[in-house]
């Protein structure tokens, strides 16, 4: 997510205040926030879910809707999201 450079700290504080609540959702193994070393206003939330259904339940929650309403005004660009799966060797 590209965050307006004037709002990076606000975004980080908002994430930190909600991180434990996100992690309490059924099926959430871990949630973390990372930033691009070259562009510190580009941030990534990485979350690990037991199943795609658990992730969708989170996305469909009022908690997510409220959080999204709070943070979307901080973006400097269109946010992107991917669902990834680890390659099993």
Phi and psi in degrees as a GROMACS rama.xvg file:
@    title "Ramachandran Plot"
@    xaxis  label "Phi"
@    yaxis  label "Psi"
@TYPE xy
-93.0677  116.509  UNK-2
-100.448  139.326  UNK-3
-53.7766  130.121  UNK-4
-58.6098  -24.0492  UNK-5
-78.0323  -11.0488  UNK-6
-119.608  10.8318  UNK-7
-60.3106  -48.2667  UNK-8
-62.0431  -39.6393  UNK-9
-62.674  -42.6781  UNK-10
-61.7602  -46.2831  UNK-11
-61.2619  -44.6395  UNK-12
-62.7368  -40.8557  UNK-13
-63.1701  -45.4798  UNK-14
-59.14  -48.5501  UNK-15
-59.8361  -34.9534  UNK-16
-73.7576  -19.126  UNK-17
-110.396  -11.5599  UNK-18
-55.6679  -47.0231  UNK-19
-65.3111  -36.293  UNK-20
-67.4064  -38.5149  UNK-21
-62.627  -45.4416  UNK-22
-63.761  -20.3265  UNK-23
-79.767  -12.2658  UNK-24
-64.8765  142.252  UNK-25
-54.8218  129.863  UNK-26
88.801  -5.72456  UNK-27
-83.7847  119.199  UNK-28
-87.2767  -37.1008  UNK-29
-167.788  147.5  UNK-30
-142.524  134.451  UNK-31
-145.738  164.081  UNK-32
-121.817  129.967  UNK-33
-127.338  158.668  UNK-34
-130.109  157.326  UNK-35
-76.775  124.337  UNK-36
-60.9638  -38.4171  UNK-37
-78.3675  -26.6478  UNK-38
-136.237  84.9862  UNK-39
-63.4047  -7.86717  UNK-40
-92.1561  4.93237  UNK-41
-101.674  114.793  UNK-42
-118.934  153.655  UNK-43
-129.615  128.548  UNK-44
-97.7571  126.769  UNK-45
-114.395  121.403  UNK-46
-128.557  143.882  UNK-47
-113.342  125.346  UNK-48
-122.304  146.735  UNK-49
-61.5958  -42.4127  UNK-50
-143.435  163.74  UNK-51
-62.8166  -33.3307  UNK-52
-63.6662  -38.9115  UNK-53
-62.1259  -44.4234  UNK-54
-61.3381  -43.3422  UNK-55
-65.2071  -38.0458  UNK-56
-59.7071  -41.9866  UNK-57
-62.164  -47.7082  UNK-58
-62.8282  -28.4559  UNK-59
-86.3356  -2.26495  UNK-60
-80.0417  154.884  UNK-61
-63.2684  -33.1942  UNK-62
-59.4648  -47.8112  UNK-63
-62.3278  -44.207  UNK-64
-60.1276  -44.4722  UNK-65
-64.1269  -43.0703  UNK-66
-64.3261  -45.152  UNK-67
-59.7887  -42.1445  UNK-68
-59.8605  -37.4931  UNK-69
-70.2505  -44.5399  UNK-70
-90.7057  -23.193  UNK-71
-61.8995  -26.2003  UNK-72
-72.6025  -11.119  UNK-73
-90.2614  -9.37412  UNK-74
-74.6555  144.867  UNK-75
-102.466  -8.70722  UNK-76
-149.94  174.53  UNK-77
-71.1509  126.283  UNK-78
-71.5556  151.145  UNK-79
-124.793  151.05  UNK-80
-140.11  145.181  UNK-81
-133.968  147.664  UNK-82
-108.78  124.454  UNK-83
-120.128  156.365  UNK-84
-132.858  135.763  UNK-85
-68.2819  138.444  UNK-86
-72.2315  125.016  UNK-87
-88.7217  116.245  UNK-88
